[in-house]
């Protein structure tokens, strides 16, 4: 619970500090702690560690029959692994499975998920759908800018940048001013 509040504030480094105080053997037996460590690996772009941590957490979740939100995080990390391997179709499927399992109260997860799900749509040739979905989320957003907002706008900015739509890219940047 506390990790979500810190991650929602984009303070993953605090969660890392907390985890560093917990003995490694205790972390290895807790899906929550393994997933918290996976978020740190994700923020530090440590893909190999992300694979290892998500696989361990997945095995524990299967043994324990843990909550859907944890399964949603596993699908998210599996999607990330496929995404950064260039497998747009499989990453999209995993992100969609992940989205279906989230309770709607983890803004950091939802923001990252929408960013990568819509970039996956772009990867598989569905640029218009990705832009439409992200614009719909932008219209629903409220100020102040938070981690969810920044990830949604980043998704739009990346798609415009990858497409060479520079005026639209500049416009997306202005949304966060």
PAKOLVEX-572901 format. One record per residue (C-alpha): x, y, z; residue in one letter. Coordinates in steps of 0.02 Angstrom, whole numbers, plus 50000, padded with zeros to 5 digits. Example, Ala and Ser with C-alpha at 12.3 -4.5 7.8 and 13.67 -1.06 7.14 Angstrom:
<sites>
+-------+-------+-------+---------+
!    c1 !    c2 !    c3 ! residuo !
+-------+-------+-------+---------+
! 50615 ! 49775 ! 50390 !       A !
! 50684 ! 49947 ! 50357 !       S !
+-------+-------+-------+---------+
</sites>
This chain:
<sites>
+-------+-------+-------+---------+
!    c1 !    c2 !    c3 ! residuo !
+-------+-------+-------+---------+
! 50000 ! 50000 ! 50000 !       X !
! 50138 ! 50121 ! 50045 !       X !
! 50235 ! 50078 ! 49888 !       X !
! 50088 ! 50133 ! 49780 !       X !
! 50080 ! 50303 ! 49864 !       X !
! 50265 ! 50332 ! 49833 !       X !
! 50260 ! 50264 ! 49656 !       X !
! 50107 ! 50372 ! 49620 !       X !
! 50213 ! 50521 ! 49671 !       X !
! 50354 ! 50461 ! 49556 !       X !
! 50462 ! 50431 ! 49709 !       X !
! 50520 ! 50257 ! 49663 !       X !
! 50691 ! 50293 ! 49740 !       X !
! 50607 ! 50297 ! 49912 !       X !
! 50531 ! 50126 ! 49881 !       X !
! 50705 ! 50067 ! 49830 !       X !
! 50776 ! 50132 ! 49994 !       X !
! 50641 ! 50039 ! 50091 !       X !
! 50672 ! 49878 ! 49997 !       X !
! 50858 ! 49891 ! 50029 !       X !
! 50818 ! 49880 ! 50216 !       X !
! 50723 ! 49716 ! 50197 !       X !
! 50828 ! 49557 ! 50194 !       X !
! 50837 ! 49480 ! 50020 !       X !
! 50773 ! 49310 ! 50078 !       X !
! 50613 ! 49391 ! 50142 !       X !
! 50589 ! 49480 ! 49977 !       X !
! 50606 ! 49316 ! 49882 !       X !
! 50450 ! 49246 ! 49967 !       X !
! 50333 ! 49394 ! 49944 !       X !
! 50251 ! 49432 ! 49776 !       X !
! 50217 ! 49610 ! 49835 !       X !
! 50399 ! 49641 ! 49877 !       X !
! 50459 ! 49559 ! 49717 !       X !
! 50341 ! 49669 ! 49616 !       X !
! 50399 ! 49823 ! 49711 !       X !
! 50577 ! 49775 ! 49665 !       X !
! 50518 ! 49747 ! 49484 !       X !
! 50455 ! 49928 ! 49479 !       X !
! 50628 ! 49985 ! 49532 !       X !
! 50708 ! 49878 ! 49396 !       X !
! 50584 ! 49952 ! 49272 !       X !
! 50626 ! 50131 ! 49320 !       X !
! 50812 ! 50091 ! 49309 !       X !
! 50790 ! 50002 ! 49140 !       X !
! 50861 ! 49840 ! 49208 !       X !
! 50771 ! 49723 ! 49089 !       X !
! 50861 ! 49564 ! 49142 !       X !
! 50817 ! 49593 ! 49323 !       X !
! 50638 ! 49634 ! 49272 !       X !
! 50621 ! 49465 ! 49186 !       X !
! 50689 ! 49373 ! 49338 !       X !
! 50583 ! 49466 ! 49465 !       X !
! 50421 ! 49454 ! 49367 !       X !
! 50448 ! 49267 ! 49339 !       X !
! 50478 ! 49237 ! 49525 !       X !
! 50327 ! 49341 ! 49574 !       X !
! 50221 ! 49250 ! 49446 !       X !
! 50266 ! 49080 ! 49519 !       X !
! 50223 ! 49139 ! 49694 !       X !
! 50059 ! 49215 ! 49637 !       X !
! 50010 ! 49051 ! 49555 !       X !
! 50052 ! 48954 ! 49714 !       X !
! 49961 ! 49075 ! 49830 !       X !
! 49815 ! 49121 ! 49718 !       X !
! 49849 ! 49306 ! 49746 !       X !
! 49739 ! 49453 ! 49699 !       X !
! 49700 ! 49506 ! 49521 !       X !
! 49793 ! 49671 ! 49541 !       X !
! 49955 ! 49574 ! 49567 !       X !
! 49917 ! 49469 ! 49414 !       X !
! 49887 ! 49631 ! 49320 !       X !
! 50060 ! 49691 ! 49369 !       X !
! 50136 ! 49527 ! 49309 !       X !
! 50049 ! 49546 ! 49140 !       X !
! 50111 ! 49725 ! 49132 !       X !
! 50292 ! 49674 ! 49161 !       X !
! 50277 ! 49530 ! 49037 !       X !
! 50207 ! 49657 ! 48914 !       X !
! 50356 ! 49772 ! 48946 !       X !
! 50477 ! 49630 ! 48911 !       X !
! 50390 ! 49594 ! 48745 !       X !
! 50376 ! 49780 ! 48706 !       X !
! 50562 ! 49812 ! 48724 !       X !
! 50598 ! 49655 ! 48624 !       X !
! 50499 ! 49731 ! 48480 !       X !
! 50351 ! 49612 ! 48493 !       X !
! 50209 ! 49735 ! 48473 !       X !
! 50068 ! 49610 ! 48452 !       X !
! 50110 ! 49504 ! 48605 !       X !
! 50146 ! 49658 ! 48711 !       X !
! 49978 ! 49731 ! 48662 !       X !
! 49888 ! 49571 ! 48714 !       X !
! 49977 ! 49568 ! 48882 !       X !
! 49942 ! 49752 ! 48914 !       X !
! 49758 ! 49725 ! 48875 !       X !
! 49752 ! 49579 ! 48999 !       X !
! 49839 ! 49690 ! 49126 !       X !
! 49717 ! 49834 ! 49102 !       X !
! 49569 ! 49719 ! 49135 !       X !
! 49636 ! 49673 ! 49308 !       X !
! 49677 ! 49842 ! 49384 !       X !
! 49564 ! 49914 ! 49518 !       X !
! 49587 ! 50094 ! 49460 !       X !
! 49678 ! 50162 ! 49611 !       X !
! 49859 ! 50143 ! 49558 !       X !
! 49894 ! 50296 ! 49451 !       X !
! 50077 ! 50251 ! 49419 !       X !
! 50028 ! 50080 ! 49352 !       X !
! 49885 ! 50147 ! 49249 !       X !
! 49989 ! 50287 ! 49174 !       X !
! 50131 ! 50170 ! 49126 !       X !
! 50006 ! 50044 ! 49060 !       X !
! 49915 ! 50170 ! 48950 !       X !
! 50080 ! 50238 ! 48886 !       X !
! 50146 ! 50066 ! 48834 !       X !
! 49979 ! 49994 ! 48777 !       X !
! 49953 ! 50137 ! 48658 !       X !
! 50133 ! 50133 ! 48597 !       X !
! 50104 ! 49948 ! 48562 !       X !
! 49951 ! 49995 ! 48460 !       X !
! 50062 ! 50113 ! 48362 !       X !
! 50191 ! 49973 ! 48339 !       X !
! 50059 ! 49861 ! 48259 !       X !
! 49999 ! 49996 ! 48140 !       X !
! 49852 ! 50065 ! 48239 !       X !
! 49913 ! 50244 ! 48259 !       X !
! 49741 ! 50324 ! 48244 !       X !
! 49667 ! 50210 ! 48377 !       X !
! 49813 ! 50246 ! 48495 !       X !
! 49796 ! 50434 ! 48472 !       X !
! 49608 ! 50424 ! 48493 !       X !
! 49622 ! 50325 ! 48656 !       X !
! 49755 ! 50440 ! 48727 !       X !
! 49658 ! 50597 ! 48679 !       X !
! 49504 ! 50525 ! 48764 !       X !
! 49608 ! 50503 ! 48923 !       X !
! 49675 ! 50681 ! 48907 !       X !
! 49498 ! 50750 ! 48898 !       X !
! 49455 ! 50657 ! 49060 !       X !
! 49608 ! 50720 ! 49155 !       X !
! 49603 ! 50846 ! 49293 !       X !
! 49736 ! 50965 ! 49354 !       X !
! 49860 ! 50964 ! 49434 !       X !
! 49975 ! 50865 ! 49322 !       X !
! 50018 ! 50698 ! 49401 !       X !
! 50109 ! 50540 ! 49352 !       X !
! 49958 ! 50473 ! 49255 !       X !
! 49941 ! 50636 ! 49158 !       X !
! 50125 ! 50643 ! 49116 !       X !
! 50126 ! 50464 ! 49049 !       X !
! 49970 ! 50490 ! 48943 !       X !
! 50039 ! 50649 ! 48866 !       X !
! 50208 ! 50563 ! 48842 !       X !
! 50119 ! 50428 ! 48742 !       X !
! 50047 ! 50558 ! 48626 !       X !
! 50214 ! 50647 ! 48612 !       X !
! 50307 ! 50487 ! 48571 !       X !
! 50182 ! 50438 ! 48436 !       X !
! 50193 ! 50610 ! 48356 !       X !
! 50383 ! 50608 ! 48367 !       X !
! 50397 ! 50433 ! 48292 !       X !
! 50278 ! 50486 ! 48153 !       X !
! 50372 ! 50647 ! 48115 !       X !
! 50221 ! 50752 ! 48164 !       X !
! 50325 ! 50890 ! 48244 !       X !
! 50191 ! 51025 ! 48263 !       X !
! 50082 ! 50900 ! 48359 !       X !
! 50233 ! 50850 ! 48463 !       X !
! 50260 ! 51031 ! 48516 !       X !
! 50075 ! 51045 ! 48559 !       X !
! 50084 ! 50892 ! 48673 !       X !
! 50232 ! 50968 ! 48764 !       X !
! 50131 ! 51125 ! 48798 !       X !
! 49995 ! 51025 ! 48886 !       X !
! 50112 ! 50999 ! 49033 !       X !
! 50162 ! 51182 ! 49055 !       X !
+-------+-------+-------+---------+
</sites>
